[in-house]
């Protein structure tokens, strides 16, 4: 595990996103709250928050962080057949919260899959990606400012 003891504590924020693709019919059921297992959006939001808080148990060598907040937004586009999980983690600490944001998104996306697999088995979690981070020595980074 990296020694961060000499680093100053700063405000750190990270935002990540996961995209879950399914048929428009399945996405419409998610949006309507009509999935066999119940409220997909609310349950996935809780799964994302709970997982972000326990990132150090998911990722070897990750530091345990006293998160200030984890905000999770879940957007459903029934026409496109997507559920997008976005998580923003905040902390005042010596290390960043990128992994907490991404683990939250991953867990939220997995929860969506679990809750709709009775409707559709072909659901795909397309990606989990960091969108932005700020704080710490390396400063601010945004995906949309990067050249690909």
C-alpha positions in Angstrom: 0.0 0.0 0.0 1.3 3.4 -0.9 2.4 5.6 2.1 0.4 8.8 1.9 1.3 9.9 5.4 3.4 12.9 4.3 0.8 14.2 1.8 -1.4 17.1 2.9 -5.1 16.5 3.4 -7.1 18.3 0.7 -10.6 18.3 -0.6 -10.9 15.7 -3.3 -13.8 14.9 -5.7 -14.2 12.2 -8.4 -17.0 11.5 -10.7 -17.4 8.3 -12.7 -20.0 6.7 -15.0 -21.2 3.2 -15.9 -23.4 2.5 -18.9 -25.7 -0.5 -18.9 -27.3 -1.4 -22.3 -30.5 -3.4 -22.7 -33.5 -3.5 -25.0 -35.8 -0.5 -25.0 -38.5 -2.7 -23.6 -36.4 -3.6 -20.5 -35.3 0.0 -20.1 -38.9 1.1 -20.2 -39.7 -1.4 -17.4 -36.9 0.1 -15.3 -38.1 3.6 -15.9 -41.7 2.6 -15.0 -40.6 0.8 -11.8 -42.1 -2.4 -13.3 -39.2 -4.9 -12.9 -40.0 -8.2 -11.2 -37.6 -7.5 -8.3 -38.9 -4.0 -7.7 -37.5 -0.5 -7.8 -34.3 -0.9 -9.9 -33.3 2.7 -9.7 -33.6 3.1 -5.9 -31.9 -0.2 -5.2 -29.1 0.5 -7.6 -28.5 3.9 -6.0 -28.2 2.2 -2.6 -25.9 -0.5 -4.0 -23.6 2.2 -5.5 -23.4 4.2 -2.3 -22.8 1.1 -0.1 -20.1 -0.2 -2.5 -18.3 3.2 -2.6 -18.1 3.2 1.2 -16.5 -0.2 1.1 -14.0 0.3 -1.8 -11.1 -0.8 0.4 -12.8 -4.3 0.7 -13.2 -4.5 -3.1 -9.8 -3.3 -4.3 -6.6 -4.7 -2.8 -4.2 -2.0 -1.4 -6.9 0.7 -1.5 -6.9 3.1 1.5 -9.9 3.2 3.8 -11.4 6.7 3.3 -13.8 8.7 5.5 -16.1 9.7 2.7 -17.9 13.0 3.1 -20.5 12.1 0.5 -21.4 9.9 -2.4 -24.0 11.2 -4.8 -25.5 8.8 -7.3 -27.7 9.7 -10.3 -29.3 7.1 -12.4 -30.7 8.1 -15.8 -32.8 5.8 -18.0 -33.2 6.4 -21.7 -35.8 3.9 -22.7 -35.6 4.7 -26.4 -31.8 4.1 -26.4 -32.1 1.1 -24.1 -29.6 2.5 -21.6 -29.3 3.0 -17.8 -26.5 5.4 -16.9 -25.1 5.3 -13.3 -23.1 8.4 -12.4 -21.4 8.6 -9.0 -19.6 11.5 -7.4 -17.5 10.8 -4.3 -16.1 13.5 -2.0 -13.5 13.4 0.8 -11.1 15.6 2.7 -8.1 13.2 2.8 -4.5 12.5 1.7 -5.5 10.4 -1.3 -8.1 10.6 -4.0 -11.6 9.1 -4.4 -11.4 7.9 -8.1 -11.7 4.3 -7.1 -14.7 5.0 -4.8 -16.6 6.7 -7.6 -15.8 3.9 -10.0 -16.6 1.0 -7.6 -19.9 2.7 -6.8 -20.7 2.8 -10.5 -19.7 -0.8 -11.0 -21.9 -1.9 -8.2 -24.8 0.2 -9.3 -24.5 -1.3 -12.8 -24.2 -4.8 -11.5 -27.3 -4.2 -9.4 -29.2 -3.0 -12.5 -28.2 -6.2 -14.2 -29.3 -8.4 -11.3 -32.6 -6.8 -11.1 -33.5 -7.1 -14.8 -32.0 -10.4 -15.6 -35.4 -12.0 -15.2 -36.7 -9.8 -18.0 -33.6 -10.0 -20.3 -30.4 -12.0 -20.0 -28.5 -10.1 -22.7 -28.0 -6.9 -20.7 -24.4 -5.6 -21.1 -22.4 -3.4 -18.8 -20.5 -1.5 -21.5 -18.0 0.5 -19.5 -17.1 2.0 -16.2 -15.0 5.2 -16.6 -13.7 8.1 -14.7 -15.2 11.4 -15.9 -13.4 13.9 -13.7 -11.3 14.3 -10.5 -10.0 17.2 -8.6 -7.8 17.8 -5.5 -4.4 16.6 -4.5 -1.0 17.2 -6.1 -2.1 16.4 -9.7 -5.0 18.8 -9.6 -8.0 18.7 -11.9 -8.5 16.2 -14.7 -11.5 15.8 -17.0 -12.2 13.1 -19.6 -13.7 15.6 -22.0 -10.5 17.6 -22.0 -8.3 14.7 -23.1 -7.4 14.0 -26.7 -8.0 10.4 -27.8 
